[in-house]
């Protein structure tokens, strides 16, 4: 996949359209042999949900602090913020 993207959201949207079932992340803790899997489709859906929630509370340009434990919700939030 090639192209110029203005931000991570644009890249994620393209991945969701073209490769929704491709693995985007695998989160593995030191106690696990196999981690939690996350596809581009799942990542985009969760990021959009979090982004919409944040937009309902804050206006553009506001600073937001994300306090999350390591895991998939942290990944969703980074893309949704």
Beta strands, then each sheet from edge to edge (+ up, - down):
strand 1: 23-27
strand 2: 36-39
sheet 1: 1+ 2-
end
